[in-house]
Amino acid sequence: MKNIDQFINELVAEFTPKQRKVLTGRFGLKTGRRATLQEIGDELGITRERVRQIEEQVIAKIREQVRTGAKELIDIAVSHLNSVDGVRRDDTFVEEVKKAIGDVDTKYVDQKLRFVFLTAGIPQYRKEDDATHAYWFVNEGAQKRFADFTKQMTQFFKSNDRNQILREKTYLPMCKGLTSCHFLTIPKHFGENVFGDIGLREWTEIEPKTVRDKAYLVLKKHGQPLHFEGVAKSINDFGLDKKRAHVQTVHNELIKDERFVLVGRGMYGLREHGFEPGTVREVIVSLLKKHGPLASTEVVQLVNKQRFLKENTILLSLQNRKHFKRLENNKYFIKEA
């Protein structure tokens, strides 16, 4: 086809100034931003309804002309959609078509591509609403497959273990060799975090809203305890918060939340990773109740899985005769009350 600017200019040349204003304004052909019906109505001194009528009349008049004149471009777009299971999120689709035609320099080319496809009615378009982002689809069959896939995946995420899904990406086998996973970018109840994990936006791991939740996500992804300064740094480095996370604020939130366990001087781990709250003595008591009598070296080894402490600190607590006793085989056990 001709240069897209030349094609559009020739297309609108036959219209009245008012019709051109409505068309270029509604599609953002000269500004890159789609004007509202009210904005154009106010500028032209007509009602919103009249603007809508003019828009519909003009599109109906040029539809066949666009389908014929832009057939090559439309064919490229449809072919690309077919290669990705027939449905694609609007912003991704337009970006990919730009690369396919090699036109990334035309001013406001995104809006001009949307103008061509929307006026032609090919491919089909679903505007953004409360449930989904705007998207394009080749036909009703593709749209139904997308809807069925969305329903299936929603049920999968809600009924299976969240930790296993995030750890092992167990949803991937349902994506037909990954080609349909991009469908998950369209419904608004799915989300992706900065680490590339996909799940429901209501999950803390996907869309953490509070400082505590962001600290939780950092520690969960790190897999090991971190100093509270390191937690704050990670929140900032990964861009989890629009505002800079302050070290003391993060520390205060870690102290308040039972998901976090102090395991050393300023070091915090997650309870779900097996770290138990309590003093060194309470940790030793718990271990001895679980394992029975233990040698001092065994106690030190097990406590160090729970706490970041010097060996002497652990041994000093173990020597407390009020709470522990050493048996004849040099193993320690809890002293009976």
C-alpha positions as CSV (number, residue, x, y, z in Angstrom):
1,M,0.0,0.0,0.0
2,K,1.0,3.7,-0.2
3,N,2.7,5.5,2.7
4,I,0.2,5.4,5.5
5,D,0.2,9.2,5.9
6,Q,-0.4,9.7,2.1
7,F,-3.2,7.1,2.2
8,I,-5.0,8.8,5.1
9,N,-4.6,12.2,3.7
10,E,-6.2,11.2,0.4
11,L,-8.9,9.3,2.3
12,V,-10.1,12.4,4.3
13,A,-9.5,15.0,1.6
14,E,-13.0,14.6,0.2
15,F,-14.7,15.4,3.6
16,T,-15.8,18.7,5.0
17,P,-13.7,20.5,7.5
18,K,-16.1,19.5,10.3
19,Q,-16.0,15.8,9.2
20,R,-12.2,15.9,9.0
21,K,-12.0,17.5,12.5
22,V,-14.2,14.7,14.0
23,L,-12.3,12.0,12.2
24,T,-8.8,13.2,13.0
25,G,-9.8,14.2,16.6
26,R,-11.5,10.9,17.5
27,F,-8.6,8.8,16.2
28,G,-5.8,11.1,17.4
29,L,-4.3,11.3,13.9
30,K,-2.7,14.7,14.5
31,T,-2.0,14.7,18.3
32,G,-1.5,11.0,19.2
33,R,-4.4,11.3,21.7
34,R,-8.0,10.3,21.0
35,A,-10.2,13.3,21.8
36,T,-13.5,12.7,23.6
37,L,-16.9,13.3,22.0
38,Q,-17.4,16.2,24.5
39,E,-14.0,17.8,23.6
40,I,-14.7,17.8,19.9
41,G,-18.3,18.9,20.4
42,D,-17.2,21.9,22.5
43,E,-14.7,22.9,19.8
44,L,-17.2,22.6,17.0
45,G,-20.2,24.0,18.9
46,I,-22.3,20.8,18.5
47,T,-23.6,18.1,20.8
48,R,-21.7,14.9,21.8
49,E,-24.4,12.9,20.0
50,R,-23.9,14.9,16.8
51,V,-20.2,14.2,17.0
52,R,-20.9,10.5,17.4
53,Q,-23.3,10.5,14.4
54,I,-20.7,12.2,12.2
55,E,-18.1,9.7,13.2
56,E,-20.3,6.7,12.4
57,Q,-21.4,8.2,9.1
58,V,-17.8,8.9,7.9
59,I,-16.6,5.5,8.9
60,A,-19.5,3.8,7.1
61,K,-18.7,5.8,4.0
62,I,-15.0,4.9,3.9
63,R,-15.1,1.3,5.1
64,E,-14.9,-0.4,1.8
65,Q,-12.4,2.1,0.5
66,V,-10.1,1.4,3.5
67,R,-10.5,-2.4,3.1
68,T,-9.4,-2.1,-0.6
69,G,-6.7,0.5,-0.2
70,A,-5.1,-0.9,2.9
71,K,-5.6,-4.6,2.0
72,E,-1.9,-5.4,2.2
73,L,-1.6,-3.9,5.7
74,I,-4.9,-5.6,6.9
75,D,-3.6,-8.9,5.6
76,I,-0.4,-8.6,7.5
77,A,-2.3,-7.8,10.7
78,V,-4.7,-10.7,10.3
79,S,-1.9,-13.1,9.5
80,H,0.0,-12.0,12.6
81,L,-3.1,-12.5,14.7
82,N,-3.6,-16.0,13.3
83,S,0.0,-16.8,14.3
84,V,-0.8,-16.0,17.9
85,D,-4.0,-18.0,18.3
86,G,-6.2,-15.2,16.9
87,V,-6.3,-12.8,19.8
88,R,-3.8,-10.1,21.0
89,R,-3.8,-7.3,23.5
90,D,-4.1,-3.9,21.7
91,D,-0.9,-2.3,22.7
92,T,1.2,-5.4,22.0
93,F,-0.6,-6.0,18.7
94,V,0.0,-2.5,17.4
95,E,3.7,-2.6,18.4
96,E,4.1,-5.9,16.6
97,V,2.4,-4.8,13.4
98,K,4.7,-1.7,13.4
99,K,7.7,-4.0,13.4
100,A,6.2,-6.3,10.8
101,I,5.7,-3.4,8.3
102,G,9.0,-1.8,9.3
103,D,7.3,1.6,10.0
104,V,8.4,2.9,13.3
105,D,9.2,6.5,12.2
106,T,5.8,7.8,11.1
107,K,4.4,10.3,13.6
108,Y,1.6,8.8,15.7
109,V,1.8,5.6,13.6
110,D,0.1,3.7,16.5
111,Q,-3.1,5.8,16.2
112,K,-2.9,5.6,12.4
113,L,-2.8,1.8,12.4
114,R,-5.7,1.7,14.8
115,F,-7.6,4.1,12.5
116,V,-7.1,1.8,9.5
117,F,-8.1,-1.3,11.3
118,L,-11.1,0.2,13.1
119,T,-12.5,1.9,10.0
120,A,-12.0,-1.3,8.0
121,G,-13.5,-3.4,10.8
122,I,-10.8,-6.0,10.2
123,P,-9.5,-7.4,12.4
124,Q,-12.2,-7.0,15.0
125,Y,-11.7,-4.9,18.1
126,R,-13.0,-5.1,21.7
127,K,-12.5,-1.9,23.6
128,E,-11.3,-1.8,27.2
129,D,-13.8,-2.2,30.0
130,D,-13.7,-3.1,33.7
131,A,-12.9,-6.7,33.0
132,T,-10.4,-6.6,30.1
133,H,-7.8,-4.4,28.4
134,A,-8.6,-3.6,24.8
135,Y,-7.8,-6.4,22.4
136,W,-8.0,-7.5,18.7
137,F,-9.3,-10.8,17.4
138,V,-9.7,-12.4,14.0
139,N,-13.2,-13.8,14.4
140,E,-15.9,-14.9,16.9
141,G,-14.3,-18.4,17.1
142,A,-11.0,-17.0,18.3
143,Q,-12.8,-14.7,20.8
144,K,-14.7,-17.8,22.2
145,R,-11.5,-19.8,22.5
146,F,-10.0,-16.8,24.4
147,A,-13.0,-16.6,26.7
148,D,-12.9,-20.4,27.4
149,F,-9.2,-20.2,28.1
150,T,-9.6,-17.3,30.5
151,K,-12.4,-19.2,32.4
152,Q,-10.2,-22.3,32.6
153,M,-7.1,-20.5,33.8
154,T,-9.1,-18.5,36.4
155,Q,-10.4,-21.7,37.9
156,F,-7.0,-23.2,37.8
157,F,-5.4,-20.3,39.7
158,K,-8.1,-20.2,42.2
159,S,-8.3,-24.0,43.0
160,N,-4.6,-24.9,43.0
161,D,-1.8,-24.3,45.5
162,R,-0.5,-20.8,45.0
163,N,3.0,-21.5,46.1
164,Q,3.4,-24.4,43.8
165,I,2.0,-22.4,40.9
166,L,4.5,-19.6,41.5
167,R,7.5,-21.9,42.2
168,E,7.0,-24.4,39.4
169,K,4.8,-22.4,36.9
170,T,2.4,-25.3,36.8
171,Y,0.0,-23.4,34.5
172,L,2.4,-23.6,31.5
173,P,1.2,-27.0,30.3
174,M,-2.2,-25.5,29.8
175,C,-0.8,-22.9,27.4
176,K,-0.5,-25.1,24.3
177,G,3.2,-24.8,24.1
178,L,3.2,-21.2,25.4
179,T,1.4,-19.8,22.4
180,S,-1.7,-18.9,24.5
181,C,-0.1,-17.6,27.6
182,H,-0.2,-14.1,26.2
183,F,-4.0,-14.3,26.6
184,L,-3.4,-13.8,30.4
185,T,-2.3,-10.2,29.7
186,I,-5.8,-9.3,28.6
187,P,-8.1,-10.0,31.5
188,K,-7.5,-7.5,34.3
189,H,-7.7,-10.0,37.1
190,F,-4.5,-11.6,36.0
191,G,-1.2,-9.9,36.6
192,E,2.6,-10.3,36.3
193,N,5.1,-9.1,39.0
194,V,8.5,-7.6,38.4
195,F,10.1,-11.1,38.7
196,G,8.0,-12.4,35.8
197,D,5.6,-14.5,37.9
198,I,2.0,-14.7,36.6
199,G,-1.0,-15.2,38.7
200,L,-4.1,-13.4,40.1
201,R,-3.7,-9.7,40.9
202,E,-5.4,-10.3,44.3
203,W,-2.3,-12.4,45.3
204,T,0.2,-10.6,47.4
205,E,3.0,-12.1,45.4
206,I,1.6,-10.6,42.1
207,E,0.5,-7.1,43.2
208,P,1.8,-6.2,46.6
209,K,0.2,-3.0,47.8
210,T,1.7,-2.4,51.3
211,V,5.4,-2.1,52.4
212,R,4.9,-5.3,54.3
213,D,3.6,-7.1,51.2
214,K,6.6,-5.8,49.2
215,A,9.0,-7.0,51.9
216,Y,7.3,-10.4,51.9
217,L,7.7,-10.7,48.1
218,V,11.4,-9.8,48.3
219,L,12.1,-12.3,51.0
220,K,10.0,-15.0,49.2
221,K,11.9,-14.5,46.0
222,H,15.3,-14.3,47.7
223,G,14.7,-17.6,49.5
224,Q,17.0,-16.7,52.4
225,P,16.9,-14.2,55.3
226,L,18.0,-10.6,54.6
227,H,19.0,-7.7,56.7
228,F,16.2,-5.1,56.8
229,E,18.4,-2.7,55.0
230,G,18.8,-5.3,52.2
231,V,15.0,-5.7,52.1
232,A,14.5,-2.0,51.7
233,K,17.2,-1.8,49.0
234,S,15.6,-4.7,47.0
235,I,12.2,-3.0,47.2
236,N,13.8,0.1,45.6
237,D,16.0,-1.7,43.2
238,F,13.1,-3.8,41.8
239,G,10.8,-0.7,41.6
240,L,8.2,-2.3,43.8
241,D,7.2,1.1,45.2
242,K,6.6,4.3,43.3
243,K,8.0,6.1,46.3
244,R,11.4,5.3,47.8
245,A,11.1,2.8,50.6
246,H,12.8,4.1,53.7
247,V,14.9,1.6,55.7
248,Q,13.3,2.5,59.1
249,T,9.8,2.2,57.7
250,V,10.6,-1.3,56.3
251,H,12.1,-2.3,59.6
252,N,9.0,-1.2,61.5
253,E,6.8,-3.1,59.2
254,L,8.9,-6.3,59.5
255,I,8.6,-6.1,63.3
256,K,4.8,-5.9,63.2
257,D,4.0,-8.7,60.8
258,E,3.9,-12.3,62.0
259,R,5.0,-13.6,58.6
260,F,8.5,-12.3,59.4
261,V,10.9,-13.8,62.0
262,L,13.9,-12.1,63.4
263,V,16.7,-14.6,62.9
264,G,19.8,-12.5,63.7
265,R,20.9,-9.0,64.4
266,G,18.6,-7.1,61.9
267,M,18.1,-10.3,59.9
268,Y,14.6,-11.4,58.9
269,G,13.3,-14.6,57.4
270,L,9.9,-15.9,56.5
271,R,7.9,-18.1,58.8
272,E,6.7,-20.1,55.8
273,H,10.4,-21.0,55.0
274,G,10.6,-22.8,58.3
275,F,11.9,-20.1,60.6
276,E,10.2,-20.1,64.0
277,P,9.8,-17.0,66.3
278,G,11.2,-16.9,69.8
279,T,14.4,-16.4,71.8
280,V,17.4,-18.7,71.4
281,R,16.3,-20.6,74.5
282,E,12.8,-21.1,73.0
283,V,14.3,-22.3,69.7
284,I,16.5,-24.9,71.6
285,V,13.5,-26.1,73.6
286,S,11.5,-26.5,70.4
287,L,14.3,-28.5,68.8
288,L,14.8,-30.8,71.8
289,K,11.1,-31.5,72.0
290,K,11.1,-32.4,68.4
291,H,14.4,-34.4,68.2
292,G,14.9,-35.6,71.8
293,P,18.3,-35.4,73.5
294,L,21.0,-33.8,71.4
295,A,24.8,-33.2,71.6
296,S,25.9,-29.6,71.8
297,T,27.3,-29.7,68.3
298,E,23.9,-31.0,67.0
299,V,22.1,-28.2,68.9
300,V,24.4,-25.6,67.4
301,Q,23.9,-27.0,63.9
302,L,20.1,-27.1,64.1
303,V,19.8,-23.7,65.8
304,N,22.0,-22.2,63.0
305,K,19.3,-23.3,60.5
306,Q,16.9,-21.0,62.5
307,R,19.2,-18.2,63.6
308,F,22.3,-16.3,62.5
309,L,24.2,-16.5,65.7
310,K,27.8,-17.1,67.0
311,E,28.4,-20.6,68.3
312,N,29.2,-19.3,71.8
313,T,25.9,-17.5,72.0
314,I,24.0,-20.8,71.5
315,L,26.3,-22.8,73.8
316,L,25.9,-20.1,76.5
317,S,22.1,-20.5,76.4
318,L,22.4,-24.3,76.4
319,Q,24.5,-24.1,79.7
320,N,21.5,-22.5,81.5
321,R,20.9,-25.2,84.1
322,K,17.5,-23.7,84.9
323,H,16.2,-24.9,81.6
324,F,18.5,-27.6,80.3
325,K,20.3,-30.6,81.7
326,R,23.2,-32.6,80.4
327,L,22.7,-36.4,80.4
328,E,25.4,-38.9,81.1
329,N,26.1,-39.4,77.4
330,N,26.8,-35.6,77.2
331,K,23.6,-34.9,75.4
332,Y,21.3,-32.2,76.4
333,F,17.6,-32.3,77.2
334,I,14.9,-30.1,78.6
335,K,15.0,-29.9,82.4
336,E,11.7,-31.0,83.9
337,A,9.8,-28.3,85.9
